[in-house]
Amino acid sequence: MASTNYWRPLARFFGPGGILDMAGLSGPILPQMATSSPPDNQSSTPAWSSDDLSSDPHVREDKAGKVQKMFAAIAGSYDLNNRVHSFGLDQRWRRKVVRLAGDLSGKHVLDVACGTGDLAEAFAASGPEHVEGIDFTPEMLDIARERPSRPHSCPISWRVGDAMDLDVPSQSVDVVSIAFGLRNVLEPEKALSEFRRVLRPDGKLLILEFSEPSNPFIRGCNRLYTNHIMPVTASLIARDRSGAYRYLPKSVETFLSRASIESALVASGFSKVTQIPMTFGVCVAYLAQVD
Ligand SMILES: C[S@@+](CC[C@H](N)C(=O)[O-])C[C@H]1O[C@@H](n2cnc3c(N)ncnc32)[C@H](O)[C@@H]1O
């Protein structure tokens, strides 16, 4: 599992269309790797300028368009950056979310803001009947669709859609999940209402989202890393000029607090909300249930 998790993003980075191609080296060295070309994000105007990020990005009316443009620009190196900059913990966090869902046999899982499909794939390998991944950035879904189907995994279907207006019948889904997506949605409360609408009675919502550690020392170290180190190294890996890796820490610091997310869940009709902090509270899983 671990080697597969690293291999695919590495292959995309080093293979055709990747960094060695740019140096004219990939053909003879790595002829077998299945990859996609990265987007030409060298010439595009940034999705997020320094000026944009001097204030709260969540209150901007044009947030959705900027978020979409940013993920389109970084899709090709998104998985590799996740593995490298979380030191591999991101997949562990996703597997924890899958375990929190409990017994998945015969269940229908809807992974919203699925991106390149890591969480949907982790669910599919854990026994449900069907997994559906929805995202509003086609470039992220293109990477998800490249995933080779794993033995013992259930089918996954991928489609373009908006978390705030799901084209999914009411009370038709057993588990809704959203990993690192709620913070990127224009109106998170609207998305939570949609999740409540599509869930069956006894259904579960699982949210995975970054947070600020409560311990001041750990919070300081985390801010140093996410504000000053990661934006440089991640932008280099992604050859990114969209501003994605400066938006990331700013969007975490200005997003709803853990208490506000819990209140929003209750206001949307969820009960029994549980928070599960992970890795010193850098990341939090929220489990919310429908009565
Ligand atoms: C940080 S990525 C997370 C991807 C994936 N869930 C993961 O665990 O890596 C956030 C994703 O949210 C998607 N997104 C943001 N707003 C959305 C919306 N309103 N509807 C659907 N997808 C959205 C973006 O396109 C992007 O793929």
The ligand as an ORCA input file, in Angstrom:
! r2SCAN-3c Opt
* xyz 0 1
  C      -7.537     20.046     -1.024
  S      -8.434     19.232     -2.274
  C      -8.926     17.748     -1.448
  C      -8.995     16.578     -2.369
  C      -9.228     15.226     -1.706
  N     -10.451     15.198     -0.963
  C      -8.078     14.831     -0.819
  O      -8.312     14.269      0.256
  O      -6.929     15.021     -1.212
  C      -9.918     20.168     -2.279
  C     -10.840     19.810     -3.430
  O     -12.091     20.489     -3.200
  C     -12.650     20.741     -4.467
  N     -13.734     21.704     -4.275
  C     -13.675     22.929     -3.735
  N     -14.885     23.493     -3.718
  C     -15.755     22.586     -4.246
  C     -17.158     22.574     -4.487
  N     -17.939     23.620     -4.185
  N     -17.702     21.461     -4.995
  C     -16.939     20.387     -5.321
  N     -15.597     20.349     -5.140
  C     -15.013     21.426     -4.598
  C     -11.468     21.209     -5.290
  O     -11.710     21.125     -6.664
  C     -10.375     20.249     -4.812
  O     -10.266     19.135     -5.652
*
